[in-house]
């Protein structure tokens, strides 16, 4: 029989998200928004564990915990609070709470506390810590830094709605994982979750993939549609999408929750005239800024350990990483963000001769990456030649201006050899090539198809 959780929080959105998360862990949940109802349930003998906010309206759960403990001495009580102070933690301890979790919290950390409280016994904490990295490897997002806690806070409030979400962040920061987590904790979790990358796609292809009767919008009915790189959406497609979202006709407007992601600021693109203002306002209903890894280096240790667990699951040798190696990682700026860190740990897991990855090995990996950057940046002749190539377009069109499509023409001359050489260097491994290029793997596949690049060994 599954454990029964009594959940109390006056934030209905958070109650919904926590109820969904607890249910996915196999628990039966009963939720309320006030202390009085919670106390009655406890006195009536309900529940195997209490998970409660501290303040709900004018009520404080600390005042009720002594009565709960008198009625049910062995009932564990976990308290949560946005007032993340030492005083709050001490109050929780003195009131007899099993544990205290500050808000905003890491969802996996909270689940570990719940498991530990239900398991009991002197080895419970050790068992929970031993499985933490394995559990984190399955999480869509990892990190307890203030920057990530703000992301979690917004996600918790928006997951239980159908509001459109705009996720902005650099390549490799984990935007797709945020979108997936929102879907998984939404009312549409049992519906389809579809993604469509817009980077490098021709307008005609986007029209077919997105707006056709059997396109992504139609396939995502009752679920969620995630559009990657919406900042790359061509003008015509922007117009069609704006019209579709503006429609008041339920037969025309799709019954799909829309989540979009952009590497560039859509607000800045609107100011530059490169993105429709009306579409921006329809997409920017709830905005989530996903911080780059360099702004949350305190999360590097948890991420590194989880990535090594993931590498083991994928068949690479089992490895751990020592504290000095983690500190060495924190000195790196990670221009490739979380994706760069994961690839670095995968290489270390594959190449390290010992079972423990050391600071020296991390320094060697980071040094090799730095050498590649220096070699790439030292080619002054290329920059000069490229400048002349662009200038030739304007000179050839004088006294007028170059024909439309200059950006695509010039970019294609660089993009194709760049991708070809990167694939050659990785022996056709598209996962590694995408990481080196700093683009999404699906984006790379699309570009390979569009540019007609023959690939060697797959990934």
C-alpha angles and dihedrals in degrees: 000000000000120000116259118231123200106207123193125182131133091218104092093196092054091045089055095049094046092046090053093047094048092046090053088055088056100258127136109233133203114183137194139170100222141058096231094061091045091052092050092052090051093049089049090057098251125146137025095229138017121221109184144166114235101231123037111171107306093339127096120202090211088071091055101043096079090056091048091052091049091052095039111018094179097046109113115224121200117191128202126198141175086209091086098185135129088245091059092049091049091048090053091051095046091048089057101254116161092226143345124227119191120222131269090043140180104257093218092051089053091049090050090053090049092051092047092051093049095044095049123178131103094282096050095095092047092051091049092050092047092057097039096095091047091050092047090053088065094048120102091222133025128194144088098202118127090249092057093042088061089053090051091049093056092043091053092052096046102039094080093053135068093232118139112253128208115201115194123187145120124282112283095020094115106258094151090053091054091051092049092049092051090052094046091054096042134093086257095059092116091051127082122289112205132177132201124188113213098186114116094356120136118241092246091053092049089049091055096041096045112027106026118111088255095036130119096279090056093044092051095058109144092011141059133294116203116198114197122205095010087168086072093058111129119239095253092050090047089056093049093047092048090051093048093051091045094054115113092195108103089207091060099036109077120238092230128114108238123218118174134187132203134184092202128054108267090202090058091048090052090053089050092051092244097114131044112256094213091052091048091056091049092050098040096067093121118010126202119188109203108207121229115247092254088067093054106036090148086075094058095093096053091044093049094051092047092049091053089053089050091049090053090051089053092055103266120131117281110258139169128201127226127229094252091055091053090051089051090052090054091063091064122091095216101213087184091052122205092345090058092050092050093050091047091053091047091054091047092049090051098043106032110104093204131065092240121060109223136203090254092059091047090050090052091051093048091045092054090051091049091051090054090052093050092050091050094048096046096071101102091160091063093053091051093048092047092051089052090049092056092044090053090062091058093042092052091051095047129163085025131041131271119274119267116278098051092139094055094043096052095038091052090058090059100031099059099051090040092057093040093053093044091052090048091052092051093042091242096311102147095190092059092040092054090049092051092047091046094232135119116274091235089051090054092050091050092050091048089055095044094046093043094235116173111225128209122201111008128227 
